[in-house]
């Protein structure tokens, strides 16, 4: 769809009943969320990231050797 076609469509939308306009807005928001390349953190995500950063700063992460040993244990 080209910009002039989109502008004509939007002009027509302004004549639609408000419920139909709301349906269009809801649809656009849903489509945009599926194609949005920016991941938006939930509150839970934000808390988990902060916890991980705190663990990193306080050197509370497993060493590479510990992680490798754990993986090796479960591979056999």
Buried (B, 14 or more C-beta within 10 A) or exposed (E): EEEEEEEEEEEEEEEEEEEEEEEBEEEEEEEEEEEEEEEEEEEEEEEEEEEEEEEEEEEEEEEEEEEEEEEEEEEE
